């Protein structure tokens, strides 16, 4: 009888390390699963509300606006000219694209109130007798580490936002926010504005016919 009890005791003692190991493995598995859930939560999507505006004041081109992103976010403003072959109607009906050359460029940081600007350009360049496009963009690749953690280093966290534009860099897709407004020649009403002109996104639908709006 005593021998049976001794054998049973030995078996229990042998099983204790195995059972402890199972508990450790189970605990580590739960901890790893919890870490993955936390990482997934950190990569939540971000909806960006980006609202740049333009004011033409004499020889000055003034861009300012608001955005729902943290202070320090960099907004880039570029001016590109249209080809002389692109007439007024082809531009306002969104059939024409500006030339690739960037005539002027400026950068501004968003302040603590979510506002940026003014970014001011002189009207001498581009020529007031030419038509041109002003683009305002937020490129995740040009942001600080804090902003990149929010948007994703390639904008992968941006979603459901007006002005989303995708481009390919090597084998990597980059998502940025870009809006624009087109300015005509002085004779076509591009010499001045009473009220700020809102920028639009690529999905904007507009235009006029040869008979008017």
Secondary structure, 3 states (H helix, E strand, C coil): CHHHHHHHHHHHHHHHHHHHHHHHHHHHHHHHHHHHHHHHHHCCCECCCEEEEEEEECCEEEEEEEECCCCCCEEEEEEEECCCCCCHHHHHCCCCCCCCCEEEEEEEECCCCCEEEEEEEECCCCCCCCCEEEEEEECHHHCCHHHHHHHCCCCCCECCCCCEEEEEECCEEEEEEEEEEEECCHHHCCCCCCCCEECECCCCCCCCECCEC
